[in-house]
């Protein structure tokens, strides 16, 4: 039996609604942000999103049912990745829409950053110019696997957990710019706090690798 006009429209918007339902969870949005950094095991996602393995698996099944993520089993571990780059771009567009419509986001962010003296930022275009001039040292403070999946050219991988033990590797005659996963990632905030306490001139870049890539700037992948 052929579709009526109404039945056709209802069927189409029902499919659109599958995406909306899959994203109707703060934890699933956070997991999409994490997966924008590269593939991760269920165990890694569980730890980084601060939730149980069972809850992590349930959220991933919802995202997989909406075909936003894919999985691959290697031995005892299951690795998840975004279905394609469009999913990360969609997440970034959703984030931008929320930032433009919800003043609470700016208020929450400002209060958090003011408490940590981390309001000073470097923008992507300014960073690219200053790196070209050799004026700054760029630190990627994400975990090593995320750095290897994609990083800003010229960045040095110094995961936050290793930072204090590797301070001797960092120059004291240059400003240090730290970045992590994006504007709401706190790894770079913590890194700036450590560096300033140790006497380094350090500031934070708000954008992450996915934002850098979305702006049409090059990204290096570890071989």
Residue frames relative to the residue before (quaternion, step in Angstrom):
aa qw qx qy qz dx dy dz
X 1.0000 0.0000 0.0000 0.0000 0.00 0.00 0.00
X 0.4318 -0.7233 0.4674 0.2682 3.63 -0.68 1.03
X 0.5725 -0.5835 0.4583 0.3490 3.52 -1.26 0.56
X 0.3460 -0.6551 0.6202 0.2578 3.53 -1.18 0.63
X 0.6828 -0.4681 0.3430 0.4438 3.58 -1.21 0.28
X 0.6833 0.4915 -0.2859 0.4581 3.57 0.91 -0.97
X 0.6621 0.5084 -0.3147 0.4518 3.56 0.90 -0.87
X 0.6205 0.5433 -0.3327 0.4573 3.54 1.06 -0.79
X 0.6929 0.4727 -0.2859 0.4634 3.60 0.80 -1.00
X 0.6372 0.5238 -0.3351 0.4552 3.59 0.97 -0.80
X 0.6617 0.5156 -0.3094 0.4479 3.58 0.96 -0.87
X 0.6525 0.5185 -0.3125 0.4558 3.57 0.99 -0.86
X 0.7215 0.4413 -0.2641 0.4636 3.58 0.78 -1.01
X 0.5561 0.5724 -0.3978 0.4526 3.57 1.18 -0.36
X 0.6507 0.5007 -0.3144 0.4765 3.56 1.03 -0.76
X 0.6150 0.5261 -0.3473 0.4738 3.59 1.01 -0.74
X 0.6474 0.5514 -0.3070 0.4273 3.54 1.01 -0.86
X 0.5470 0.6099 -0.4030 0.4079 3.60 1.15 -0.47
X 0.6484 0.5036 -0.3180 0.4742 3.58 1.03 -0.77
X 0.6535 0.5239 -0.3116 0.4487 3.56 0.94 -0.91
X 0.6600 0.5025 -0.3090 0.4652 3.57 0.94 -0.85
X 0.6482 0.5299 -0.3225 0.4417 3.58 0.98 -0.81
X 0.7324 0.4223 -0.2296 0.4822 3.58 1.10 -0.67
X 0.5223 0.6653 -0.3990 0.3541 3.58 1.28 -0.04
X 0.6142 0.4824 -0.3650 0.5067 3.55 0.87 1.03
X 0.4633 -0.6855 0.4792 0.2930 3.62 -0.72 0.96
X 0.6592 0.5146 -0.3219 0.4438 3.60 0.95 -0.80
X 0.6543 0.4973 -0.3302 0.4643 3.60 0.97 -0.73
X 0.6138 0.5245 -0.3474 0.4770 3.59 1.09 -0.62
X 0.6428 0.5086 -0.3249 0.4718 3.59 0.96 -0.81
X 0.6598 0.5055 -0.3135 0.4591 3.59 0.96 -0.81
X 0.6134 0.5211 -0.3533 0.4768 3.60 1.07 -0.62
X 0.6229 0.5304 -0.3312 0.4700 3.57 1.02 -0.79
X 0.6599 0.5005 -0.3034 0.4712 3.59 0.94 -0.87
X 0.6927 0.4752 -0.2826 0.4632 3.58 0.94 -0.83
X 0.5121 0.6074 -0.4250 0.4338 3.58 1.25 -0.20
X 0.6343 0.5428 -0.3196 0.4481 3.59 1.22 -0.51
X 0.7078 -0.3831 0.2742 0.5264 3.58 1.20 -0.45
X 0.7006 -0.4637 0.3274 0.4323 3.61 -1.27 0.21
X 0.0285 -0.7954 0.6053 -0.0120 3.55 -1.13 0.72
X 0.4772 -0.6328 0.5204 0.3179 3.55 -1.18 0.56
X 0.6545 -0.4919 0.3917 0.4198 3.54 -1.30 0.32
X 0.6420 0.5415 -0.3197 0.4387 3.57 0.99 -0.85
X 0.6615 0.5003 -0.3020 0.4700 3.59 0.97 -0.86
X 0.6526 0.5061 -0.3095 0.4713 3.57 0.95 -0.86
X 0.6233 0.5484 -0.3319 0.4479 3.55 1.02 -0.82
X 0.6887 0.4780 -0.2749 0.4707 3.57 0.91 -0.95
X 0.7212 0.4590 -0.2653 0.4459 3.59 0.81 -0.96
X 0.7127 0.4040 -0.2520 0.5151 3.60 1.13 -0.57
X 0.3786 -0.7702 0.4472 0.2521 3.58 1.35 0.09
X 0.5550 0.5510 -0.4338 0.4474 3.54 0.69 1.18
X 0.6373 -0.5456 0.3738 0.3955 3.57 -1.23 0.34
X 0.6412 -0.5127 0.4042 0.4033 3.54 -1.28 0.36
X 0.6460 0.5327 -0.3254 0.4394 3.57 0.96 -0.87
X 0.6823 0.4740 -0.2928 0.4733 3.59 0.88 -0.90
X 0.6209 0.5442 -0.3349 0.4541 3.56 1.03 -0.79
X 0.6630 0.5086 -0.2980 0.4616 3.57 0.91 -0.92
X 0.6493 0.5181 -0.3162 0.4583 3.58 0.98 -0.83
X 0.6543 0.5012 -0.3131 0.4718 3.58 0.94 -0.85
X 0.6596 0.5135 -0.3107 0.4524 3.57 0.96 -0.84
X 0.6234 0.5334 -0.3423 0.4579 3.58 1.06 -0.68
X 0.6232 0.5243 -0.3369 0.4725 3.59 1.06 -0.71
X 0.6731 0.4863 -0.2925 0.4742 3.58 0.91 -0.90
X 0.6521 0.5096 -0.3156 0.4642 3.55 1.05 -0.73
X 0.6285 0.5401 -0.3357 0.4480 3.60 1.02 -0.76
X 0.6887 0.4300 -0.2680 0.5187 3.58 1.17 -0.61
X 0.4290 -0.7397 0.4159 0.3097 3.59 1.36 0.13
X 0.3796 0.7118 -0.4912 0.3285 3.53 1.05 0.85
X 0.7717 0.1719 -0.1105 0.6023 3.58 1.21 -0.47
X 0.2174 -0.7346 0.6266 0.1433 3.51 -1.37 0.38
X 0.2082 -0.7917 0.5635 0.1111 3.57 -1.15 0.49
X 0.0900 -0.7642 0.6370 0.0447 3.51 -1.32 0.49
X 0.2614 -0.7776 0.5548 0.1386 3.56 -0.85 0.97
X 0.0198 -0.7706 0.6367 -0.0199 3.52 -0.94 1.04
X 0.8103 -0.1063 0.0248 0.5758 3.55 -0.19 1.26
X 0.8170 -0.1900 0.1682 0.5178 3.56 -0.73 -1.08
X 0.6999 0.4862 -0.2551 0.4569 3.58 1.23 -0.34
X 0.2238 -0.7413 0.6191 0.1305 3.53 -1.17 0.74
X 0.1666 -0.7915 0.5849 0.0613 3.56 -0.77 1.09
X 0.1750 -0.7811 0.5941 0.0798 3.54 -0.96 0.95
X 0.0128 -0.7628 0.6465 0.0072 3.54 -1.24 0.64
X 0.5856 -0.5431 0.4438 0.4063 3.56 -1.21 0.33
X 0.6064 -0.5961 0.3831 0.3608 3.56 -1.08 0.73
X 0.7526 -0.2109 0.1230 0.6115 3.59 1.12 -0.70
X 0.7291 -0.4401 0.2938 0.4340 3.57 -1.31 0.08
X 0.5578 0.6177 -0.3944 0.3894 3.59 1.14 -0.49
X 0.6130 0.5579 -0.3534 0.4337 3.58 1.09 -0.67
X 0.6595 0.4857 -0.3080 0.4841 3.59 0.97 -0.82
X 0.6411 0.5124 -0.3309 0.4658 3.59 0.98 -0.78
X 0.6248 0.5273 -0.3355 0.4679 3.59 1.06 -0.73
X 0.6374 0.5181 -0.3278 0.4669 3.59 0.95 -0.84
X 0.6635 0.5037 -0.3098 0.4584 3.59 0.91 -0.88
X 0.6427 0.5102 -0.3235 0.4712 3.59 1.04 -0.75
X 0.6278 0.5234 -0.3264 0.4747 3.57 1.06 -0.76
X 0.6423 0.5214 -0.3128 0.4666 3.56 0.97 -0.87
X 0.6673 0.5014 -0.3019 0.4606 3.58 0.92 -0.90
X 0.6365 0.5196 -0.3279 0.4663 3.59 1.01 -0.77
X 0.6522 0.5107 -0.3115 0.4656 3.56 0.93 -0.90
X 0.6546 0.5182 -0.3137 0.4523 3.59 0.95 -0.85
X 0.6990 0.4782 -0.2727 0.4564 3.59 1.03 -0.78
X 0.7524 0.4000 -0.2062 0.4811 3.60 1.14 -0.58
X 0.7622 0.3512 -0.1750 0.5148 3.60 1.09 -0.64
X 0.2873 -0.7906 0.5177 0.1565 3.58 -0.22 1.28
X 0.5346 0.6466 -0.4018 0.3670 3.59 1.19 -0.46
X 0.5981 0.5807 -0.3684 0.4115 3.59 1.06 -0.68
X 0.6771 0.4786 -0.2898 0.4780 3.58 0.89 -0.94
X 0.6502 0.5263 -0.3205 0.4444 3.58 0.99 -0.81
X 0.6579 0.5039 -0.3040 0.4700 3.58 0.93 -0.91
X 0.6671 0.5094 -0.2944 0.4570 3.56 0.95 -0.94
X 0.6631 0.5159 -0.3090 0.4457 3.57 0.89 -0.93
X 0.6549 0.5098 -0.3159 0.4598 3.58 0.92 -0.87
X 0.6568 0.5120 -0.3105 0.4583 3.58 0.94 -0.89
X 0.7082 0.4668 -0.2709 0.4552 3.58 0.84 -0.99
X 0.6235 0.5423 -0.3464 0.4441 3.59 1.01 -0.73
X 0.6391 0.5345 -0.3228 0.4491 3.58 1.02 -0.75
X 0.7603 0.3468 -0.1744 0.5207 3.56 1.19 -0.57
X 0.4215 -0.7298 0.4510 0.2939 3.57 1.28 0.23
X 0.4865 0.6826 -0.4069 0.3631 3.58 1.02 0.83
X 0.3251 0.7797 -0.4834 0.2295 3.59 1.09 0.63
X 0.5890 0.5829 -0.3773 0.4135 3.60 1.13 -0.51
X 0.0345 -0.8261 0.5602 -0.0503 3.55 -0.70 1.15
X 0.2390 -0.7040 0.6416 0.1886 3.53 -1.36 0.34
X 0.3393 -0.7438 0.5439 0.1893 3.57 -0.85 0.98
X 0.6761 -0.5327 0.3327 0.3853 3.57 -1.21 0.59
X 0.6868 0.4864 -0.3028 0.4473 3.60 0.83 -0.94
X 0.6437 0.5105 -0.3139 0.4760 3.57 1.04 -0.78
X 0.6403 0.5307 -0.3282 0.4480 3.57 0.98 -0.85
X 0.6453 0.5325 -0.3283 0.4384 3.59 0.89 -0.94
X 0.6673 0.4987 -0.2973 0.4665 3.58 0.97 -0.85
X 0.6927 0.4776 -0.2845 0.4595 3.58 0.89 -0.93
X 0.6200 0.5173 -0.3465 0.4774 3.59 1.09 -0.60
X 0.6228 0.5423 -0.3345 0.4539 3.57 1.01 -0.81
X 0.6999 0.4474 -0.2539 0.4955 3.58 1.09 -0.73
X 0.4475 -0.7105 0.4393 0.3194 3.59 1.27 -0.15
X 0.4091 0.7558 -0.4255 0.2834 3.56 1.20 0.56
X 0.7936 0.2367 -0.1096 0.5497 3.60 1.16 -0.45
X 0.3057 -0.6815 0.6240 0.2296 3.51 -1.38 0.31
X 0.2207 -0.8042 0.5453 0.0848 3.57 -0.72 1.11
X 0.1274 -0.7983 0.5873 0.0398 3.56 -0.77 1.10
X 0.1938 -0.7172 0.6589 0.1182 3.52 -1.05 0.90
X 0.1154 -0.8469 0.5183 0.0287 3.58 -0.31 1.25
X 0.4051 0.6888 -0.4914 0.3464 3.59 1.20 0.45
X 0.6629 -0.4635 0.3760 0.4519 3.61 -1.25 0.14
X 0.6684 -0.5492 0.3336 0.3746 3.56 -1.15 0.67
X 0.6468 0.5339 -0.3421 0.4238 3.62 0.91 -0.82
X 0.6439 0.5055 -0.3272 0.4720 3.60 1.06 -0.66
X 0.6075 0.5402 -0.3407 0.4722 3.58 1.05 -0.75
X 0.6902 0.4910 -0.2826 0.4502 3.57 0.88 -0.94
X 0.6373 0.5340 -0.3250 0.4506 3.60 1.13 -0.61
X 0.7586 -0.2695 0.1752 0.5667 3.57 1.20 -0.46
X 0.1014 0.7994 -0.5832 0.1030 3.58 -0.83 0.99
X 0.6050 -0.5451 0.4325 0.3870 3.54 -1.28 0.33
X 0.5244 -0.6528 0.4346 0.3316 3.61 -0.79 0.94
X 0.7855 0.2984 -0.2467 0.4828 3.54 -0.93 0.95
X 0.5327 0.6346 -0.4100 0.3812 3.59 1.24 -0.21
X 0.3099 -0.7110 0.6023 0.1890 3.54 -1.25 0.62
X 0.3570 -0.7342 0.5370 0.2126 3.57 -0.87 0.93
X 0.1695 0.7394 -0.6335 0.1525 3.55 -0.63 1.23
X 0.2383 -0.7970 0.5364 0.1426 3.61 0.11 1.23
X 0.6348 -0.5712 0.3599 0.3759 3.55 -1.02 0.82
X 0.6519 0.5402 -0.3216 0.4240 3.60 0.95 -0.86
X 0.7242 0.4166 -0.2369 0.4958 3.61 1.19 -0.50
X 0.4293 0.7675 -0.4295 0.2055 3.57 1.25 -0.37
X 0.7096 0.4718 -0.2934 0.4332 3.61 0.66 -1.03
X 0.6878 0.4747 -0.2906 0.4659 3.59 1.05 -0.66
X 0.7370 0.3965 -0.2220 0.5002 3.61 1.24 -0.23
X 0.2983 0.7921 -0.4902 0.2083 3.58 1.22 0.32
X 0.6065 0.5817 -0.3522 0.4120 3.59 1.09 -0.67
X 0.6225 0.5537 -0.3377 0.4381 3.61 1.20 -0.43
X 0.6754 0.5306 -0.2833 0.4266 3.58 1.20 -0.45
X 0.4633 -0.6900 0.4781 0.2839 3.60 -0.97 0.81
X 0.3205 -0.7507 0.5473 0.1849 3.55 -1.09 0.72
X 0.6456 0.5244 -0.3222 0.4520 3.58 1.28 -0.12
X 0.6960 0.3845 -0.2713 0.5424 3.59 1.28 0.24
X 0.5049 -0.5976 0.5119 0.3549 3.53 -1.22 0.45
X 0.2598 -0.7530 0.5868 0.1454 3.56 -1.06 0.80
X 0.1363 -0.7674 0.6237 0.0596 3.54 -0.95 0.95
X 0.1263 -0.7990 0.5862 0.0438 3.57 -0.72 1.09
X 0.0086 -0.7826 0.6223 0.0118 3.54 -1.11 0.72
X 0.1364 -0.7737 0.6085 0.1119 3.55 -1.28 0.34
X 0.8505 -0.2044 0.1333 0.4659 3.61 -0.73 -1.00
X 0.7569 -0.2916 0.2166 0.5433 3.57 1.19 -0.25
X 0.7991 -0.3756 0.1929 0.4280 3.58 -1.29 -0.01
X 0.7638 0.3503 -0.2032 0.5026 3.61 1.10 -0.51
X 0.4547 0.6384 -0.4657 0.4109 3.54 1.26 0.46
X 0.2815 -0.8007 0.5096 0.1411 3.60 -0.78 0.98
X 0.4206 0.7109 -0.4791 0.2969 3.62 1.19 -0.01
X 0.6887 0.4667 -0.2874 0.4746 3.59 0.90 -0.89
X 0.5847 0.5638 -0.3705 0.4505 3.60 1.11 -0.62
X 0.6765 0.4767 -0.2858 0.4831 3.58 0.92 -0.92
X 0.6341 0.5379 -0.3339 0.4440 3.57 1.02 -0.78
X 0.6421 0.5208 -0.3215 0.4616 3.58 0.95 -0.86
X 0.6307 0.5388 -0.3298 0.4507 3.57 0.99 -0.83
X 0.6600 0.5028 -0.3014 0.4698 3.59 0.92 -0.93
X 0.6866 0.5050 -0.2900 0.4352 3.57 0.83 -1.02
X 0.6728 0.4949 -0.3061 0.4568 3.59 0.90 -0.87
X 0.6373 0.5265 -0.3312 0.4550 3.58 1.00 -0.74
X 0.7039 0.4320 -0.2514 0.5047 3.57 1.18 -0.59
X 0.6437 -0.5903 0.3067 0.3784 3.58 1.23 0.31
X 0.5018 0.6422 -0.4393 0.3780 3.61 1.21 0.19
X 0.3968 -0.6450 0.5858 0.2888 3.55 -1.26 0.49
X 0.1389 0.8255 -0.5224 0.1625 3.58 -0.27 1.24
X 0.0224 -0.7656 0.6429 -0.0024 3.54 -1.14 0.81
X 0.4532 -0.6971 0.5040 0.2337 3.52 -1.31 0.37
X 0.2695 -0.6992 0.6277 0.2109 3.55 -1.18 0.62
X 0.4381 -0.7317 0.4607 0.2459 3.55 -0.72 1.07
X 0.6907 0.4862 -0.2866 0.4521 3.59 0.90 -0.91
X 0.3070 -0.7115 0.5997 0.1995 3.51 -1.31 0.50
X 0.7539 -0.3822 0.2681 0.4623 3.57 -1.29 -0.09
X 0.6583 0.5124 -0.3252 0.4454 3.60 0.93 -0.82
X 0.6325 0.5079 -0.3246 0.4865 3.60 1.11 -0.69
X 0.6210 0.5463 -0.3176 0.4637 3.55 1.03 -0.89
X 0.6802 0.4845 -0.2777 0.4748 3.57 0.92 -0.95
X 0.6462 0.5294 -0.3177 0.4485 3.59 0.98 -0.84
X 0.6526 0.5076 -0.3035 0.4736 3.58 1.19 -0.57
X 0.5649 -0.6284 0.3699 0.3863 3.58 1.28 0.07
X 0.4976 0.6485 -0.4290 0.3845 3.58 1.26 0.28
X 0.5726 -0.6388 0.3892 0.3356 3.62 -1.05 0.69
X 0.1564 -0.7560 0.6308 0.0787 3.53 -1.24 0.63
X 0.2789 -0.7550 0.5727 0.1557 3.57 -0.95 0.91
X 0.1887 -0.7529 0.6210 0.1091 3.55 -1.19 0.69
X 0.4647 -0.6869 0.4817 0.2832 3.58 -0.82 0.95
X 0.3233 -0.7518 0.5448 0.1830 3.57 -0.97 0.85
